[in-house]
Amino acid sequence: MRAAIVLAAGKGTRLKSRIPKVLHPVAGQPMVQTAVERARQAGLDAVVVVVGHGAEAVQATVEAVFPNVCRFALQTEQRGTGHAARIGLQALPPQTEGRVLILSADAPLLRQQTVDRLVNGGTTVRFLTAEVPEPRGYGRVVRDADGRVQRIVEEKDATEGERAIREVNAGTYWVDLGFLREAVAGLETDNAQGELYLTDVVETAARRGEAEALRVDDPTEIRGVNDRTELAEAERIVYSREVRRHQVQGVTVNDPASVRIDPGVIIGPDTVIEPRVTIRGASTLGAGCRVDVGSVLEDAEIEDGVTIHPYTVVEGATLRTGSVAGPFARLRPGTVLQPEARVGNFVELKKTTLGPGAKANHLSYLGDAQVGRGANIGAGTITCNYDGFGKYPTRIGDGAFVGSNATLVAPLDIGTGAYVAAGSALTDPVPDDGLAFGRARQTVKPERARAVREAAQKRAQRGKD
């Protein structure tokens, strides 16, 4: 068996949060989710998550993302990383043979390719290290004169000379299961912190000549998250990596430092991402798109050649080839813009399909609506889709023209080629090629405005007196 133990029991006191440490998100996903994903993508057979502080919340979060995948082990008493590993091993069948990967759930910067390199080795204990300019807080990797690993010494137990060592332990291990069971059973607490150190198993293996350090090239990979500053820095690094990944694949990102792209987002070549754009979740963008300044996309499906003008929000919506949205538009879940459809400034769509070439260019709300091919929705038009109890549909046929400030009270059907006069409030269906007026006849009272003003001025004066 090739298994993984994810250490996720810590409280994270320095974060000063009621939320368990490992549930704090980095680039859109909880840190514990990232750790479990690393183990899963490495092709391991079983994943054990050791939970402690906020155990129920951590387990619920993992189960929501990886249903019926992980095993959970409860560490009720925090006695160190060695104790956590001992608890995690108890969730595996006792006679199981093979190897186990041990990951820290608060180290979200570890790359998948690094994990894959680690688990390709067969030494009894293989662990990750990095050379860092400022090693404070890390365990130091002590080697002999020939460069062989001797042990890992925690900072509080290190001598002055050992603290000067810049090669540090990353807290990620690939260990023979039988050896690990034996080694953690023999751990003792004779150290400065009175804890069971997982790092002591390295010294045990080193005495047999069976400990190997695998050094990572990028020291940022081993960074943990212990406070809000480190949380923000981890997120900055992840976003920087993602921007770089897309640039290499042919995406133009103007002002990379201001752009946020979650891991897992897919973007086609020749798409242009302007400053201060955020792309979240499971969003996909095709080739040759343009996403302009300040726009936010979340779980969005964007096909080729789509234009998104500044400050547009797209949430769970689909924009087909050549469609246009914004500026200042909001496309909510369930919305579909068919090819060449256009949504303009201050237009909101919810669970609405705008047919091919249809337009809603100004100041409108369309909810639970089906708008046909080439239809035109005038400025200020709204669908009244909610009566306080239920949601109701509006259907607008191909080529229909809806004038400005129309109020369409659902459920309502407007036929193919129909016209709706500006300012109309409609409650009854309009047939194909029908012309609908739903407004009062205009009345003009000559010279009446003067009298209205004078009366208003007198009322205002009485109020002052």
NUPA-820243 format. One line per field, with one value per residue (C-alpha): residue number from 0; chain; x, y, z. Coordinates in steps of 0.02 Angstrom, whole numbers. Each point is the difference from the previous one (the first is absolute). Layout:
BEGIN
num: NUM, ...;
cadena: A, ...;
c1: X, ...;
c2: Y, ...;
c3: Z, ...;
//
This chain:
BEGIN
num: 0, 1, 2, 3, 4, 5, 6, 7, 8, 9, 10, 11, 12, 13, 14, 15, 16, 17, 18, 19, 20, 21, 22, 23, 24, 25, 26, 27, 28, 29, 30, 31, 32, 33, 34, 35, 36, 37, 38, 39, 40, 41, 42, 43, 44, 45, 46, 47, 48, 49, 50, 51, 52, 53, 54, 55, 56, 57, 58, 59, 60, 61, 62, 63, 64, 65, 66, 67, 68, 69, 70, 71, 72, 73, 74, 75, 76, 77, 78, 79, 80, 81, 82, 83, 84, 85, 86, 87, 88, 89, 90, 91, 92, 93, 94, 95, 96, 97, 98, 99, 100, 101, 102, 103, 104, 105, 106, 107, 108, 109, 110, 111, 112, 113, 114, 115, 116, 117, 118, 119, 120, 121, 122, 123, 124, 125, 126, 127, 128, 129, 130, 131, 132, 133, 134, 135, 136, 137, 138, 139, 140, 141, 142, 143, 144, 145, 146, 147, 148, 149, 150, 151, 152, 153, 154, 155, 156, 157, 158, 159, 160, 161, 162, 163, 164, 165, 166, 167, 168, 169, 170, 171, 172, 173, 174, 175, 176, 177, 178, 179, 180, 181, 182, 183, 184, 185, 186, 187, 188, 189, 190, 191, 192, 193, 194, 195, 196, 197, 198, 199, 200, 201, 202, 203, 204, 205, 206, 207, 208, 209, 210, 211, 212, 213, 214, 215, 216, 217, 218, 219, 220, 221, 222, 223, 224, 225, 226, 227, 228, 229, 230, 231, 232, 233, 234, 235, 236, 237, 238, 239, 240, 241, 242, 243, 244, 245, 246, 247, 248, 249, 250, 251, 252, 253, 254, 255, 256, 257, 258, 259, 260, 261, 262, 263, 264, 265, 266, 267, 268, 269, 270, 271, 272, 273, 274, 275, 276, 277, 278, 279, 280, 281, 282, 283, 284, 285, 286, 287, 288, 289, 290, 291, 292, 293, 294, 295, 296, 297, 298, 299, 300, 301, 302, 303, 304, 305, 306, 307, 308, 309, 310, 311, 312, 313, 314, 315, 316, 317, 318, 319, 320, 321, 322, 323, 324, 325, 326, 327, 328, 329, 330, 331, 332, 333, 334, 335, 336, 337, 338, 339, 340, 341, 342, 343, 344, 345, 346, 347, 348, 349, 350, 351, 352, 353, 354, 355, 356, 357, 358, 359, 360, 361, 362, 363, 364, 365, 366, 367, 368, 369, 370, 371, 372, 373, 374, 375, 376, 377, 378, 379, 380, 381, 382, 383, 384, 385, 386, 387, 388, 389, 390, 391, 392, 393, 394, 395, 396, 397, 398, 399, 400, 401, 402, 403, 404, 405, 406, 407, 408, 409, 410, 411, 412, 413, 414, 415, 416, 417, 418, 419, 420, 421, 422, 423, 424, 425, 426, 427, 428, 429, 430, 431, 432, 433, 434, 435, 436, 437, 438, 439, 440, 441, 442, 443, 444, 445, 446, 447, 448, 449, 450, 451, 452, 453, 454, 455, 456, 457, 458, 459, 460, 461, 462, 463, 464;
cadena: A, A, A, A, A, A, A, A, A, A, A, A, A, A, A, A, A, A, A, A, A, A, A, A, A, A, A, A, A, A, A, A, A, A, A, A, A, A, A, A, A, A, A, A, A, A, A, A, A, A, A, A, A, A, A, A, A, A, A, A, A, A, A, A, A, A, A, A, A, A, A, A, A, A, A, A, A, A, A, A, A, A, A, A, A, A, A, A, A, A, A, A, A, A, A, A, A, A, A, A, A, A, A, A, A, A, A, A, A, A, A, A, A, A, A, A, A, A, A, A, A, A, A, A, A, A, A, A, A, A, A, A, A, A, A, A, A, A, A, A, A, A, A, A, A, A, A, A, A, A, A, A, A, A, A, A, A, A, A, A, A, A, A, A, A, A, A, A, A, A, A, A, A, A, A, A, A, A, A, A, A, A, A, A, A, A, A, A, A, A, A, A, A, A, A, A, A, A, A, A, A, A, A, A, A, A, A, A, A, A, A, A, A, A, A, A, A, A, A, A, A, A, A, A, A, A, A, A, A, A, A, A, A, A, A, A, A, A, A, A, A, A, A, A, A, A, A, A, A, A, A, A, A, A, A, A, A, A, A, A, A, A, A, A, A, A, A, A, A, A, A, A, A, A, A, A, A, A, A, A, A, A, A, A, A, A, A, A, A, A, A, A, A, A, A, A, A, A, A, A, A, A, A, A, A, A, A, A, A, A, A, A, A, A, A, A, A, A, A, A, A, A, A, A, A, A, A, A, A, A, A, A, A, A, A, A, A, A, A, A, A, A, A, A, A, A, A, A, A, A, A, A, A, A, A, A, A, A, A, A, A, A, A, A, A, A, A, A, A, A, A, A, A, A, A, A, A, A, A, A, A, A, A, A, A, A, A, A, A, A, A, A, A, A, A, A, A, A, A, A, A, A, A, A, A, A, A, A, A, A, A, A, A, A, A, A, A, A, A, A, A, A, A, A, A, A, A, A, A, A, A, A, A, A, A, A, A, A, A, A, A, A, A, A, A, A, A, A, A, A, A, A, A, A, A, A, A, A, A, A, A, A, A, A, A;
c1: 0, 54, -88, 5, -22, -50, 36, -146, -29, 83, -96, 101, 3, 96, -138, -114, -151, -153, 25, 116, 169, -6, -169, 68, -1, 150, -47, -178, 16, 32, 178, -51, -83, 163, 94, -127, 5, 190, -17, -141, 89, 156, -103, 1, -121, -63, -1, -14, -36, 51, -123, -2, -52, -165, -3, -182, 20, 161, -74, -158, 102, 107, -152, -89, 143, 56, -155, 38, 184, 94, 15, 5, 98, -34, 147, -86, 162, 132, 163, 102, 21, 62, -157, -107, 85, -28, -186, -7, 79, -138, -125, 94, -17, 133, 80, 9, 167, 62, 43, -83, 11, -14, -58, -36, -168, 66, 130, -104, 146, 69, -9, -74, 157, 103, -114, 10, 190, 1, -110, 105, 140, 21, 116, -71, -23, 0, -41, -1, 121, 39, 141, -72, 81, -88, -21, -78, -145, 48, 80, 181, 68, 163, 123, 168, 164, -41, -170, -103, -158, 21, -156, -122, 15, -144, 48, -37, 116, 138, 171, 60, 99, -149, -111, 119, -43, -106, -63, -167, -132, -159, -106, -43, 52, -10, 28, -6, -159, 76, 147, -114, -110, 153, 83, -149, -38, 172, -6, 36, -31, 177, 11, -26, -186, -43, -79, 14, 100, -31, 171, 80, -44, 126, 142, -55, 6, 163, 88, -40, 56, -179, -46, 2, -33, -78, 35, -128, 63, -130, 3, -170, -76, 34, -75, -132, -142, -4, -71, -99, 157, 60, -176, -2, 177, -46, -148, 108, 123, -137, -78, 170, 33, -169, 23, 171, -72, -130, 126, 109, -153, -32, -112, 35, -12, 24, 60, 22, 17, -180, -80, -66, -28, -47, 89, -98, -63, 20, 38, 28, 140, -8, -122, 40, -23, 5, 50, -95, -96, -47, -40, -60, -56, -28, -1, 50, 41, 24, 123, 4, -106, 22, -38, 13, 46, -77, -110, -36, -34, -52, -42, -26, 0, 68, 17, 115, 1, -104, 21, -29, 6, 60, -73, -113, -45, -31, -56, -41, -51, 43, 54, 0, 115, 9, -119, 30, -34, 20, 62, -75, -109, -43, -33, -62, -10, -96, 22, 49, 50, -16, 122, 12, -124, 36, -28, 43, 29, -96, -94, -32, -48, -49, -41, -31, 46, 31, -17, 125, 24, -125, 37, -34, 113, -53, -64, -109, -39, -48, -34, -63, -17, 24, 39, -4, 119, 29, -121, 30, -30, -17, 81, -80, -98, -30, -80, -106, 41, -33, -164, 68, -35, 58, 105, -85, 66, -6, 18, 43, -2, 123, 13, -112, 26, -31, -2, 85, -66, -113, -59, -32, -101, 37, -58, -8, 26, 46, -9, 118, 18, -111, 19, -22, -23, 118, -64, -121, -44, -57, -90, -80, 86, 44, -26, 124, 18, -116, 19, -31, -34, -15, 3, -123, -43, 104, -88, 68, -65, 56, 72, -29, 186, 4, -141, 83, 163, -87, -96, 161, 90, -141, 6, 188, -14, -131, 117, 138, -117;
c2: 0, 178, 112, 180, 79, 183, 88, 120, 5, 166, 146, 141, 115, 139, 17, 60, -78, -102, -94, -152, 43, -124, 65, 172, 16, 36, 49, -57, -167, -55, -51, -175, -25, 42, -128, -138, 42, -19, -174, -50, 61, -96, -159, -62, -135, 73, 171, 23, 175, 26, 125, 86, 180, 28, -183, -3, 152, -64, -171, 75, 110, -145, -114, 133, 7, -182, -101, -174, 16, 39, -84, 109, -20, 110, 71, 56, 51, 103, -87, 40, -57, -172, -28, 59, -124, -138, 43, 3, -172, -72, 38, -119, -189, -58, -130, 115, 7, 133, 182, 155, 183, 123, 176, 155, 78, 175, -3, 46, 52, -174, -40, -161, -38, 8, -125, -113, 6, -43, -154, -73, -44, -159, 44, -44, 185, 131, 179, 173, 139, 173, 127, 161, 168, 17, -169, 62, -108, -152, -164, -6, -145, -59, -92, -83, 51, -105, 83, -146, 41, -30, 75, 146, 113, 115, 181, -2, -149, 62, 62, 169, -84, -105, 154, 71, -143, 60, -167, -26, -134, 22, -115, -117, -183, -161, -144, -189, -47, -139, 109, 147, -104, -61, 172, 102, -130, 33, 191, 90, 176, 40, 166, 185, -5, -163, -66, -154, 60, -83, 65, -127, -141, 77, -25, -180, -35, 96, -116, -140, 103, 5, 185, 107, 186, 63, 185, 110, 136, 130, 32, 84, -174, -47, 155, -33, 114, 53, 176, 119, 74, -171, -42, 154, -36, -180, 61, 127, -137, -117, 136, 49, -181, -14, 159, -61, -170, 83, 120, -147, -76, 154, 110, 187, 62, 187, 52, -177, 59, 60, -153, -148, -167, -151, -167, -109, 143, -37, 142, -16, 82, 181, 46, 168, 28, 183, 69, -40, -147, -145, -173, -126, -179, -114, 137, -39, 128, -37, 73, 181, 71, 166, 28, 183, 96, -47, -143, -151, -174, -145, -174, 81, -87, 118, -58, 67, 182, 65, 181, 47, 188, 81, -38, -141, -143, -173, -133, -174, 64, -55, 120, -79, 44, 184, 61, 164, 51, 164, 119, -9, -151, -144, -174, -115, -191, -87, 141, -41, 125, -87, 43, 186, 47, 164, 59, 180, 116, -25, -152, -147, -173, -147, -174, 81, -51, 139, -73, 19, 183, 59, 162, 72, 151, 113, 0, -157, -149, -165, -146, -175, 57, -76, 131, -51, 25, 182, 70, 175, 43, 187, 100, -18, -158, -121, -170, -10, -183, -13, 27, -33, -186, -70, 38, 8, 1, 129, -55, 126, -63, 20, 175, 77, 183, 53, 188, 95, -9, -149, -99, -182, -88, -186, -126, 84, -47, 128, -72, -3, 170, 85, 182, 65, 187, 98, 22, -146, -111, -166, -144, -84, -96, 87, -104, -15, 166, 81, 179, 24, 161, -11, 180, 140, 131, 158, 154, 178, 146, 167, 125, -124, -13, 180, -33, -159, 92, 143, -121, -93, 160, 52, -169, 15, 176, -55, -137, 127, 114;
c3: 0, -36, 124, 60, 171, -2, 164, 26, 187, 44, 74, -79, 151, -90, -129, 141, -82, 49, -164, 8, -72, -144, -60, -40, -190, -110, -178, 20, 89, 180, 35, 53, -169, -88, 105, -35, -186, -1, 74, -116, -157, 51, -27, 180, 54, 163, 83, 188, 67, 182, 75, 169, 25, -89, -49, -55, -112, -77, -33, -75, -117, -60, -23, -101, -126, 9, 49, 68, -47, 162, 167, 156, 161, 152, 98, 160, 85, -91, 42, -155, -179, 49, 103, -146, -116, 128, 5, -190, -14, 109, -140, -117, 10, 126, -113, -151, -88, -120, 18, 70, -50, 145, -43, 103, -37, 34, -141, -154, -111, -28, -186, -68, -101, 159, 87, -152, 5, 184, -15, -140, 122, 100, 146, 172, 41, -136, 45, -77, 44, -65, 15, 70, 36, 168, 86, 161, 57, -103, 50, -64, -102, 79, -113, 32, -82, -152, -23, 63, 98, 186, 77, 4, 151, 48, 29, 186, 21, -116, 49, -61, -138, -54, -9, -130, -119, -144, -64, 84, 15, -103, 107, -145, 10, -103, 120, 4, 96, 104, 51, 42, 115, 94, 5, 62, 133, 73, -2, 164, 64, 61, -93, 31, -42, 86, -159, -109, -151, -167, -51, 118, -121, -122, 124, 30, -188, -20, 122, -121, -149, -61, 7, -157, -19, -161, -18, -88, -117, 50, 188, -4, -21, 180, 80, 129, 53, 182, 0, -110, -78, -56, -60, -113, -62, -43, -100, -92, -48, -63, -107, -69, -50, -85, -100, -56, -50, -113, -75, -51, -84, -107, 107, 12, 178, 17, 174, 69, 180, 3, -83, 99, -85, 105, -28, -119, -109, -186, -123, -188, -98, -58, 137, 81, 186, 52, 172, 161, -74, 114, -72, 128, 22, -148, -132, -179, -134, -184, -123, -56, 141, 86, 184, 41, 157, 167, -59, 111, -71, 111, -65, -169, -169, -131, -180, -137, -50, 145, 56, 181, 27, 162, 172, -55, 119, -73, 125, -60, -171, -177, -137, -172, -145, -45, 135, 92, 180, 93, 56, 175, -40, 116, -68, 136, 7, -137, -125, -179, -134, -167, -142, -40, 138, 88, 178, 38, 146, 162, -64, 118, -61, 109, -69, -167, -177, -125, -175, -142, -45, 131, 93, 172, -3, 142, 179, -3, 111, -80, 116, -46, -180, -173, -130, -183, -143, -49, 130, 69, 182, 29, 139, 170, -41, 143, 18, 158, 32, 188, 92, 174, -10, -167, -153, -171, -179, -138, -181, -136, -178, -143, -69, 134, 45, 180, 25, 140, 178, -34, 151, -45, 136, -5, -49, -169, -183, -133, -174, -148, -82, 130, 52, 177, 17, 113, 177, -9, 147, -71, 85, -151, -142, -164, -159, -143, -90, 128, 61, 186, 96, 187, 58, 43, -130, 19, 69, -18, 108, -76, 125, 142, 43, 64, 121, 63, 33, 92, 110, 41, 45, 119, 87, 19, 73, 127, 55, 33, 98;
//
